[in-house]
Amino acid sequence: MILNTELEYKGDLFPSNIISFTKDVDTLHFYASNGVILQMTIVRDSVFRFRYTTTGIFDEDFSYAITKYASRGYNELEITEDDEKYIVTTAKLVCHIHKADMRKSIYDVNDNTLLSQDELGFHWEESYEFGGDIVKMSKISQDGESYYGLGDKPVHLNLKGKRFENWVTDSYAYGKDTDPIYKAIPFYVGLHHRKAYGIFFDNTFRTYFDFAQERRNITSFWAQGGEMNYYFIYGPEMSAVVENYTDLTGKPHQLPPLWALGYHQCKWSYYPESKVKEIANTFRELKIPCDAIYLDIDYMEGFRCFTWNNEYFPNPKKMVQELADDGFKTIVIIDPGIKIDPEYSIFKEGLENGYFCKRADGPYMKGKVWPGECYFPDFTNPEVREWWSDLFRELIEETGVKGVWNDMNEPAVMEVPGKTFPNDVRHDYDGNHCSHRKAHNIYGMQMARATYQGVKKYSYPKRPFVITRAAYSGTQRYTSSWTGDNVATWEHLWIANVQAQRMSMSGFSFIGSDIGGFAEQPNGELYVRWIQLGVFHPFCRTHSSGDHGDQEPWAFDENVTDIVRKFIEIRYELLPYLYTIFWKYANEGTPMLKSLVLYDQDDTQTHYRTDEFIYGEKILVCPINEPNAKGRRMYIPRGKWYNYWNDTIVSGGKETWVDADIDFMPLFIKEGAIIPKYPVQQYVGEKEIEQVTLEVYYKEGKEKSELYEDAADGYDYIKGRYSLRSFTLVGRKDELIIQQHKSGKFITSYETFKIKLHGLPFKIQKVEVDNEEMVFEEVKMNGDNTLEISKEFTELHIIGENSSK
Ligand code: MIG
């Protein structure tokens, strides 16, 4: 191979000069004289895909991450060239590809801002041991550039100056800066000069990212095998980058059942049956809302998947039914390891059909996990996924279990180096046979996918609920996730917060942490502070290893119980708000949690913030991360915000002290917001909703809010049986107008809204609805700035006493 001597660097090889170019619809090929080919696909005006081969032949184009539903198509594509370069122009971007060395520079088409510039660009090292190449890409880190994303990394939100590895790993009691941990999401966002772009390196081998760590001005990423295959996604808004990435790798295939957004209680382990019921009953007695209860590994017979320990659970169907009668959904754990036991039907089936993973030279992949020595289904084989999905029939359809929890699917193996399969294990990879080096990072994803298919099939016509520990990009299509085995420390409360935000900006919003910490034991104060954060995470579950004592809301003292109840009640009141932001996420890929930088990237003060985040669109949350705090300093983003607890208004763009004794936390509502609330229920569906409260936060100016509802489960919403209400609030000195626009065919159970007005700067003189002054039957003025009004109103007009209208 000919080397470009000028660029030679530590034994790396480089593309040489481009000698020809072809174009086929949306795909361009650039050929270098040494056999390197760059394939560039115009996915959208703002999304390019770049692939390189060093051999003149591309691998089969196959990805577990990219969804077939991804949008494609651009408005403009023009290709020109001059002596030095090819110039590819779309409606959003310009890309220069240099003829001398294949290096690329990408610019904003509107103002020519240089967004991304190859340094060495693509280069590689031949891998003698495994064949193929170690593929590398390096780029210039731009002035003032910050980096975000990468899934579950337990580090400061801004990744600048750090190096990371993506290799899905069981990480019991990981800490701040531990890397890698459970997930591999090779996607990051770069932000500089007020413009954000994303890079998704769709390579499932062990990948690395260096954000100006090794060399101050260079950002690079590389993989131990496979192709240099990455997507460049332009914003310029960070939220648009995340939305486009989520469009590529997929949104959740359906909304979760509403109950899955309730509170979940878990422990390793609740057994026997009497214990499970005692826990459930205590929730009801103490009136702490709860929707789901979990059975960890001890429900099984010798940890054999799809079996029950009959001593602990003599009649699972009856128990699950009784729990369901009291509003509890039962969720059970299923691990990938199948016990080697010739008497065990699932083992026999797997063996007979050749469904288990094998080593390079033929033996089965044998590894020790909870059941003892196990074989492991090759979930990368579509036939195995089909088989696996059918195994859920009894559990879901017969027994009535409502959700499945996939654990240990990194895959984790005990007592071996690397805690996982050896590299030589073979995988089907949907027909693209390969070793574990390539399949490792997607093994857990494919298990969760097969589980999802099964739970979905047998839950029908209800919606499925699945939760996974391991994940690769795209896993969000099938399942929710948690952040694994954290620890009951204050630092871990901080970690849980950044991880949830980071997952959200990595396209995976349905995320939460083990509230209170999995390992070790929180004190009541830490548990309270963690619940306060956890109720603002899309997935909200207390879990603990059980080794160190109890971790139910009543396990501390009465004061703790009362505060925990208060915050879980807030979660239940805000369910319609949460459901609406989930719907937005599932529809548009909008991250449900927005780090301040994602919310307001033009404000450079947000670029290094970690603690504060926006829950949905309108609620600013900031946890208390320290013991004995009576409040904290926090950054309030630009704009005006109402303190949730007392309606005082603060102007943002600065740091400020916020009071928050143990029974409070800093919580603010964006001015102009309309926040829908349900009455507190002990579980979703306990009550028929008879009235929805709209908390209206006055603003001088205009603001839009939404409320999405449907039957809370089932698939009718896809056929149009949903109810979407868009509210436009316009406030002036002496009046407030709220317009409502409705769409969808779902008829909600309630007839009226209770409107609660916050921060109204005038006394009400009169109220008009749809241009008629209201008579008492139509609007009930309560004298305390609340009024009741038909849910069908189109325009509510509140007129102040000094208005001439
Ligand atoms: O080796 O199933 O992260 O949530 O409770 C430990 C027992 C296996 C690890 C999970 C944790 C779960 C535990 N599991």
Residues whose N, C-alpha, C, O or C-beta is under 5 A from the ligand:
A	BS01	MIG	W268 D296 I297 D407 G484 D485
